[in-house]
Amino acid sequence: MSRRVVIIGAGFGGIGAAIELRAHGYTDVTILDAASGIGGTWLANTYPGAACDVPSHLYSYSYAQRRSWSRLCSPQPEILDYLRQVAREHSVDHLVRPDTRVSAVRWDDEAHVWHVETDAGTYTADAVVMATGQLAQPSIPSIPGIDDFAGHAFHSAGWDHAHDLTGRRVAVIGTGASAVQFVPEIAPVVGKLSVFQRTGNWFLPRKNMRYPKPAQALLKVPGVQRLRRWGLKRLYLESLTASIRHPRTVGPVLRLKSQIFMRHQLRDPEVRRKVWPDYTFGCKRVLFSSYWLPALQRDNVEVVTDSIERIEPDGVRTVDGTLHRVDTIIWGTGFKATSFMFPMEVHGRDGASLRDVWADGPHAHLGMTVPGFPNLFVMYGPNTNTSGGSIIVYLESQARYVRTALQEADRRGAAAAEVRPEVEAASDAEVQSKFSGTAWLACDSWYRDATGRIITNWPGYMHEYEKATEAIDPSEYVWLRHP
Ligand code: NAP
């Protein structure tokens, strides 16, 4: 088929979309990525201990299952290898144009095509798939004095492997999912580690040991792998979502498990007092680690809960006046999740800017389509992040939805699909209403914008999203004619 599709992003979303489209006859696909190759977040995040925190049998494409994962949650190199292999096996690896940064995408009202402007020239496309993700842009807070620091500083998503941490005095700022993985790795190596925590987390146990040989053999028995994936998806992970959706009934069950585990691990009363979370279970991402709390209780590790006042040449000054002298700062401060594809310029029909359309917060029908932006599909867009599921399940659903949109356009001989404004508004209102009464609304988190609206997460279960996105509903769209 002759439709030209440009996919922006060569991570799990973009590669999955390309595979889906190619498998259904859309051969004219180009994948652009600013990075040096395939991988997305798994190319950028190479920090010590980096691994997925969703079991690999689910954190993988349904059509490219592996029985050879080394652990429940695979380490980053294994995931990156997997993604590269799958791209090769499905012959989409050669579609990737690495080191190509997109600056703007503009809809051409006359020709009914998109112009995708990059630092390597302009591509013309009938459809654009924005697979840039929510966790691609590292966030470093603007703390006063940050540029005065005389030591070395880097973000967890840009780990400086050339900087030997042995014996150093290190500050880690932030205690989210990334820090929880790398702190236990570096704590035994550094001289002194100061962990700056703003908010404590809820933890559940995970040792993530290598699968023993019998378990690996069992997974090779026909049917076991499929059953395992089904169980992980429908029982294990959806139960975490249930605990967040129902903080008064289901939530306390998992919270109790977390409390018992944390109480058992937190032998030091001072550290226990400092790290114990003071918000509803599930409001922020629940973290899985059996190594974090013990690491915080090492002799060479200090948990600092006083707010940071400023960064000075010799270290981090907290509001109590203490200067925490360090020679290295590692920012574990997460990502600009709500920036989505920006600062890229996205201009739709009549030159409308997506930035303006989203001035009061991003929203899209099923997280993917926006009125005024024909044949522009966002993957991992607004309200499609998951606290309790596998993002790969969402990305596969989105790839399928995009494919059905193009197929429907072909069937109708249409140039493009544009979601009806009233459909998008109604689905946004429905998504927002589903947050009511859930744990997500019980604290501040990176899921929310300045107004408190949740703009990153899906409020339901994985299977609900899969069902909602099974195929495009033609009545929800205006079908633009070819000029
Ligand atoms: P994060 O969860 O957003 O954590 C950022 C941390 O930095 C939080 O502890 C935050 O404190 C702190 N922080 C932010 N600004 C600060 C400031 N000005 N002063 C002091 N502390 C500050 O980031 P992340 O750990 O990189 O994880 C982001 C997301 O990536 C995760 O939620 C997850 O979805 C994904 N992830 C997944 C994996 C995995 O699969 N294994 C691993 C890593 C990341 P507050 O809590 O107070 O805001």
Residues whose N, C-alpha, C, O or C-beta is under 5 A from the ligand:
A	BS01	NAP	A51 C52 D53 V54 L135 P141 I173 G174 T175 G176 A177 S178 A179 F196 R198 T199 R285 G332 T333 G334 F335 W446
